[in-house]
Amino acid sequence: MNLVQPGSFLTLHFRLSGPDGVDLINTFEAKPATLSLGTGQLAPAIEACLLGLAEGAHESFDLAPGAAFGEHNPALLQRVKLALLHEWGDPEAVYAVGDVVQFPTPQGEPGAAGTVRECGPDWLLVDFNHPLAGKPVRFEARLLGVL
């Protein structure tokens, strides 16, 4: 029987839910995911849950606040001028709390994304933390194949 090891190639169904129990990702009703451990496709703490499991295993894991996506870092809350956003993107764009804004790299490629937390008259407060930073998560996986 194949066991999950660092670098294993996996085919699995998995579900990731936040503290409210709402699924953020759920492949159980769709095509299974295929991924390679150690390539950044899953957070390291989530990958660690899979290590040592046997092909065919079906397990659930509750990760403590901050364990899966780090602690919430107040330094990643940034005030951004609307004029700058309009210069980089759509000059007519209107933003609301909860919107996810993609910021380009200096080369114009997609870069960091952030969630709008507050809207001011000429600025937005954008949170660049992962949406689940500092929160507990539940991870469920059923391993279909391990190579």
Backbone bond lengths (Angstrom), bond angles and torsions (degrees), N, CA, C in turn:
res aa  C-N    CA-C-N  psi(-1)  N-CA   C-N-CA  omega(-1)  CA-C   N-CA-C  phi
1 M - - - 1.451 - - 1.526 108.82 -
2 N 1.326 116.21 133.74 1.459 121.54 -179.17 1.522 111.36 -80.82
3 L 1.340 116.08 132.48 1.461 122.37 176.62 1.526 109.42 -106.79
4 V 1.320 116.16 147.89 1.460 121.15 178.00 1.523 109.19 -71.10
5 Q 1.331 115.05 128.46 1.462 122.58 178.76 1.527 108.15 -130.62
6 P 1.339 118.12 164.90 1.460 118.86 174.05 1.530 109.58 -54.16
7 G 1.313 116.84 132.83 1.461 121.44 -179.86 1.515 114.77 86.90
8 S 1.340 118.32 -3.53 1.468 120.29 179.20 1.518 111.07 -61.07
9 F 1.325 114.81 147.47 1.456 122.29 172.85 1.519 105.53 -98.44
10 L 1.356 116.86 126.56 1.461 121.09 -172.82 1.522 111.95 -121.76
11 T 1.312 114.73 146.09 1.455 122.65 164.42 1.521 104.41 -117.81
12 L 1.328 116.39 124.86 1.457 119.52 -174.18 1.514 111.01 -156.27
13 H 1.319 113.35 158.78 1.452 121.16 165.00 1.512 105.13 -99.84
14 F 1.341 116.25 140.94 1.452 118.10 175.64 1.515 111.25 -149.17
15 R 1.322 112.88 158.02 1.460 121.76 -179.98 1.521 106.72 -134.87
16 L 1.330 115.71 135.68 1.463 122.00 175.82 1.520 106.65 -126.35
17 S 1.330 116.21 123.97 1.459 119.86 179.23 1.515 109.74 -129.62
18 G 1.316 114.68 150.80 1.456 121.80 -179.63 1.516 111.44 -87.27
19 P 1.338 116.26 -170.31 1.459 120.81 -175.60 1.523 113.98 -64.40
20 D 1.323 117.26 -20.87 1.463 120.20 179.19 1.528 111.79 -86.61
21 G 1.342 117.21 -1.87 1.456 121.72 179.09 1.511 114.35 83.21
22 V 1.324 117.64 -2.80 1.464 121.34 -179.84 1.524 109.44 -77.04
23 D 1.329 116.69 132.34 1.465 121.50 178.52 1.522 110.42 -66.72
24 L 1.328 115.00 129.90 1.456 120.71 172.71 1.519 109.85 -95.56
25 I 1.319 114.91 -36.32 1.460 122.79 175.04 1.523 106.25 -137.93
26 N 1.335 116.14 135.47 1.455 120.21 177.50 1.520 108.34 -151.56
27 T 1.331 116.34 110.44 1.466 120.34 179.06 1.527 112.22 -99.15
28 F 1.345 118.61 0.77 1.458 120.59 -175.96 1.527 113.03 -63.69
29 E 1.313 117.97 -25.49 1.466 121.69 -179.50 1.524 111.81 -100.83
30 A 1.332 116.35 8.72 1.466 120.43 -175.58 1.525 109.24 -138.32
31 K 1.303 114.85 -162.49 1.460 122.14 177.75 1.536 109.12 -67.03
32 P 1.337 118.33 138.36 1.464 119.10 178.46 1.528 111.59 -66.85
33 A 1.313 114.50 158.19 1.468 121.04 177.66 1.521 109.40 -86.09
34 T 1.309 116.09 150.34 1.459 121.87 170.62 1.520 106.67 -125.23
35 L 1.306 116.11 133.99 1.455 120.50 -178.05 1.511 110.69 -157.09
36 S 1.307 114.56 164.62 1.454 122.53 178.70 1.522 108.07 -116.57
37 L 1.317 117.10 124.87 1.464 120.33 179.98 1.522 110.37 -64.66
38 G 1.319 114.59 143.47 1.449 120.33 176.93 1.516 114.51 89.66
39 T 1.317 117.91 3.16 1.466 120.51 -178.48 1.524 112.56 -103.93
40 G 1.333 117.22 3.60 1.455 120.66 178.19 1.510 114.49 87.97
41 Q 1.317 118.15 7.74 1.459 120.14 178.90 1.524 111.46 -73.09
42 L 1.312 116.85 -26.95 1.465 122.99 174.63 1.523 108.10 -125.52
43 A 1.316 115.94 152.06 1.459 120.51 175.75 1.531 108.77 -61.43
44 P 1.343 118.36 144.52 1.466 120.77 -178.62 1.525 114.19 -53.40
45 A 1.321 118.41 -39.32 1.472 120.44 -179.63 1.522 111.35 -66.71
46 I 1.326 116.91 -31.32 1.466 120.32 177.69 1.525 109.41 -74.77
47 E 1.333 116.76 -41.49 1.468 119.71 175.64 1.525 110.71 -58.32
48 A 1.321 116.84 -40.44 1.473 121.09 -178.67 1.523 111.32 -60.05
49 C 1.323 117.98 -31.51 1.472 121.55 177.86 1.527 111.17 -64.13
50 L 1.317 116.73 -30.15 1.466 121.00 -175.73 1.526 113.22 -83.30
51 L 1.331 116.78 -25.02 1.472 120.24 -176.00 1.526 111.18 -58.07
52 G 1.331 115.26 131.23 1.463 121.33 178.21 1.512 114.55 88.70
53 L 1.326 117.95 -10.07 1.461 119.42 178.57 1.529 110.03 -75.04
54 A 1.316 115.22 148.79 1.462 121.24 -179.48 1.521 110.39 -92.47
55 E 1.323 114.70 151.24 1.459 120.68 173.21 1.525 108.16 -51.70
56 G 1.328 117.35 133.51 1.459 122.34 -178.83 1.526 113.24 96.30
57 A 1.319 118.38 -13.41 1.469 121.57 -179.32 1.527 110.25 -64.40
58 H 1.330 114.65 147.57 1.470 121.97 174.84 1.525 105.76 -134.09
59 E 1.325 116.07 108.13 1.465 122.11 -173.26 1.520 110.99 -132.59
60 S 1.334 115.02 155.85 1.458 122.45 173.43 1.515 108.79 -124.34
61 F 1.324 116.20 144.81 1.463 122.45 -177.59 1.526 109.33 -134.52
62 D 1.322 115.79 133.47 1.454 121.29 173.22 1.518 107.25 -103.40
63 L 1.323 115.94 118.25 1.461 120.98 -179.83 1.520 109.10 -100.77
64 A 1.309 115.84 135.60 1.459 123.02 -176.99 1.526 110.89 -64.03
65 P 1.332 116.69 159.32 1.473 119.33 177.52 1.526 111.10 -51.88
66 G 1.319 115.39 128.56 1.456 121.48 178.04 1.515 115.27 84.68
67 A 1.316 119.18 -13.43 1.469 120.91 -176.00 1.525 112.60 -68.60
68 A 1.311 117.50 -38.79 1.464 120.28 -175.42 1.528 112.98 -83.03
69 F 1.321 117.33 -41.41 1.467 120.29 -173.24 1.527 112.67 -127.91
70 G 1.311 116.77 21.35 1.456 121.45 176.96 1.517 112.61 79.58
71 E 1.314 114.54 170.68 1.455 121.00 176.92 1.519 109.75 -78.08
72 H 1.296 116.23 154.69 1.467 120.82 175.43 1.523 107.91 -69.83
73 N 1.319 117.11 125.35 1.456 122.93 -177.06 1.531 109.28 -106.11
74 P 1.347 117.44 111.52 1.466 119.71 -178.78 1.530 113.12 -60.20
75 A 1.330 117.70 -24.10 1.470 120.79 179.25 1.531 111.65 -67.62
76 L 1.328 117.19 -15.92 1.463 120.57 179.43 1.524 112.96 -90.55
77 L 1.341 116.67 7.97 1.463 121.66 169.81 1.523 106.66 -92.43
78 Q 1.312 117.08 117.71 1.466 121.31 -174.92 1.527 110.60 -127.54
79 R 1.323 114.97 137.10 1.458 120.71 174.46 1.528 107.07 -86.65
80 V 1.327 116.31 126.58 1.467 122.21 -177.27 1.526 108.45 -121.87
81 K 1.312 116.32 130.77 1.467 121.07 178.71 1.531 110.32 -69.90
82 L 1.316 115.45 135.76 1.468 120.36 177.41 1.521 111.45 -59.94
83 A 1.319 116.98 -34.97 1.468 120.06 179.71 1.524 110.56 -58.83
84 L 1.321 117.24 -38.51 1.457 121.05 178.93 1.531 110.60 -67.23
85 L 1.328 116.91 -43.49 1.469 120.04 177.65 1.528 110.87 -62.34
86 H 1.310 116.44 -40.62 1.467 119.56 179.52 1.523 111.30 -68.12
87 E 1.337 116.33 -33.04 1.469 120.40 177.08 1.528 110.36 -67.03
88 W 1.346 116.86 -40.93 1.464 121.77 -176.86 1.512 113.33 -79.81
89 G 1.329 116.75 -24.83 1.464 119.21 -173.73 1.512 111.28 -134.56
90 D 1.297 115.15 -136.51 1.461 122.68 -178.20 1.527 109.39 -78.16
91 P 1.335 117.73 117.51 1.464 119.92 -178.78 1.528 113.58 -67.14
92 E 1.324 117.21 -13.86 1.468 121.35 179.61 1.532 112.07 -100.74
93 A 1.316 117.75 0.57 1.466 121.01 -175.30 1.523 111.30 -61.39
94 V 1.321 114.76 142.04 1.463 123.03 175.26 1.520 106.65 -118.09
95 Y 1.322 116.33 135.18 1.460 121.12 -175.53 1.522 110.12 -115.34
96 A 1.338 115.44 149.89 1.460 121.92 178.20 1.527 109.28 -135.37
97 V 1.315 115.20 158.08 1.460 120.48 176.87 1.531 108.47 -56.32
98 G 1.331 115.73 132.88 1.462 121.91 -179.03 1.512 114.06 98.57
99 D 1.330 117.45 -17.30 1.469 120.06 177.50 1.518 110.19 -65.22
100 V 1.325 115.91 144.46 1.460 121.49 173.23 1.520 107.08 -99.86
101 V 1.332 115.24 126.47 1.455 121.91 -176.88 1.531 107.98 -112.72
102 Q 1.325 116.20 128.84 1.468 122.21 177.22 1.520 108.34 -93.99
103 F 1.330 116.54 128.38 1.459 121.83 179.30 1.519 108.88 -106.78
104 P 1.341 117.47 131.44 1.461 120.10 -178.69 1.525 112.50 -78.74
105 T 1.323 115.45 156.89 1.456 121.17 170.99 1.529 107.68 -75.87
106 P 1.328 118.19 169.56 1.475 119.20 176.72 1.529 113.20 -57.88
107 Q 1.337 117.43 -23.66 1.461 121.23 178.75 1.532 112.06 -85.80
108 G 1.333 117.16 0.82 1.459 121.02 179.03 1.513 114.90 87.27
109 E 1.323 117.34 2.46 1.462 121.87 178.08 1.531 109.69 -79.49
110 P 1.352 117.94 157.82 1.464 118.82 175.43 1.528 110.06 -60.13
111 G 1.299 116.12 136.24 1.467 121.14 -178.43 1.507 110.63 -124.35
112 A 1.315 116.00 -132.14 1.454 121.77 -177.44 1.525 110.86 -71.59
113 A 1.317 114.95 148.69 1.458 120.97 174.24 1.518 108.04 -115.69
114 G 1.309 115.45 147.81 1.453 120.72 178.48 1.515 110.11 -141.30
115 T 1.335 115.11 158.95 1.459 122.05 -179.53 1.516 109.42 -104.13
116 V 1.322 117.11 130.54 1.462 121.93 178.91 1.530 108.77 -69.43
117 R 1.338 116.31 123.43 1.466 122.07 179.13 1.524 112.70 -104.36
118 E 1.347 117.00 -31.83 1.465 121.69 178.15 1.523 108.14 -145.97
119 C 1.336 115.30 151.56 1.457 121.07 176.68 1.528 108.07 -122.09
120 G 1.328 115.74 124.64 1.451 121.09 175.79 1.515 109.79 -106.90
121 P 1.335 117.71 -177.54 1.461 120.23 -177.78 1.529 113.13 -63.99
122 D 1.338 117.03 -34.11 1.470 119.60 -179.70 1.528 111.75 -138.30
123 W 1.339 116.80 22.66 1.458 121.21 -178.05 1.521 110.50 -151.03
124 L 1.324 114.89 163.53 1.461 123.04 171.26 1.517 107.73 -126.71
125 L 1.315 117.95 143.52 1.455 121.81 169.60 1.522 105.43 -95.58
126 V 1.335 116.30 116.58 1.460 122.31 -174.01 1.523 109.04 -113.21
127 D 1.329 116.03 132.27 1.460 122.98 179.38 1.527 108.09 -101.15
128 F 1.340 115.74 114.90 1.466 121.04 -179.64 1.526 112.54 -93.03
129 N 1.328 118.34 5.28 1.460 121.38 173.78 1.523 109.22 -70.02
130 H 1.332 116.31 154.59 1.462 119.80 170.66 1.521 107.20 -59.86
131 P 1.325 119.20 141.93 1.470 120.32 -178.85 1.533 114.09 -57.04
132 L 1.329 118.44 -23.91 1.467 120.91 179.07 1.530 112.87 -102.16
133 A 1.327 117.57 10.62 1.469 120.40 177.95 1.528 109.05 -60.21
134 G 1.329 115.35 132.68 1.453 120.86 178.28 1.518 114.89 76.64
135 K 1.331 117.33 7.48 1.465 120.67 -176.97 1.535 110.70 -117.05
136 P 1.320 116.29 151.56 1.462 118.66 173.90 1.526 109.85 -74.56
137 V 1.319 116.03 148.65 1.462 120.50 176.34 1.530 109.30 -134.98
138 R 1.309 114.33 156.72 1.466 121.66 173.93 1.516 106.68 -115.46
139 F 1.334 114.51 132.08 1.465 122.07 179.62 1.510 107.64 -122.62
140 E 1.322 117.34 126.14 1.457 123.53 178.09 1.517 107.34 -122.28
141 A 1.329 117.10 135.28 1.459 120.61 -179.88 1.524 110.78 -140.48
142 R 1.332 115.26 142.21 1.470 122.59 170.51 1.511 105.87 -123.27
143 L 1.327 116.13 113.32 1.463 122.49 -176.69 1.535 110.50 -82.26
144 L 1.312 115.07 115.86 1.465 120.48 -179.63 1.522 111.21 -91.61
145 G 1.330 116.21 -34.00 1.445 120.27 -179.97 1.507 111.34 -153.79
146 V 1.344 116.04 142.08 1.457 122.20 179.22 1.513 107.50 -132.90
147 L 1.323 117.31 122.38 1.467 122.35 176.43 1.512 108.84 -120.41
